[in-house]
Amino acid sequence: MLNLTIAHIEISQLDGFFSLNALHKASGKEGKHQPNRFFRTKQTQDLITEIEQTPNMGFALKTKAGGAGGSNTYACKELVYAYAMWISPKFNLMVIRAFDALQTSLQPADDGELPLLLTEITQLKQQLSQQNEMLELYRFKAGALEQQTQPRPKRASKGPVTPAEREAIIKMHWAGLSRGEMAKSIDRSTSAVYTVLREYKAGVTV
């Protein structure tokens, strides 16, 4: 089993999964960075769903009972990267370097084992890059959705169209301007412009 150490804290493993409790301790153990807070975010929930729906990946999490009625949560590598990034860019970099350290500290005891381990490190880096792109996409979609759900300010009523505005609309009409351009020019709605033009074409005197 590969030993992963971050900030002098050994990250325990369970069937290839890494302890988020140990990662939390390595990050400084701040309350706002507890794993359960990380799991409450929509981005994390979406990521877990995506992982578990991906063929040959299986479960994203495992839980093991601990002492004093507690438990230890173990996560797959993809969630480890996401958790580290959620805490801070600095801690994310520490996790990346910790995995890099595995590569530089390996002892080639077996000619066939080292290439496999080096390949695994390379795959971890590629997965981290893909994970960064996925999370950025989630943030972009969340921001776009938030903007769409915000109420748009209503246009204040300006009262009936004035004779001067009617005259200006007729002149712009003959000049070939669109309704939108006319409305913007006199700060009126396109419906107001449409009404004036309809009356004009019906023979109403301006």
Secondary structure, 3 states (H helix, E strand, C coil): CCCEEECCEEECEECCEEEHHHHHHHCCCCHHHCHHHHHHCHHHHHHHHHHHHCCCCCCCEEEEECHHHCEEEEECHHHHHHHHHHHCHHHHHHHHHHHHHHHHHCCCCCCCHHHHHHHHHHHHHHHHHHHHHHHHHHHHHHHHHHHHHCCCCCCCCCCCCCHHHHHHHHHHHHCCCCHHHHHHHHCCCHHHHHHHHHHHHCCCCC
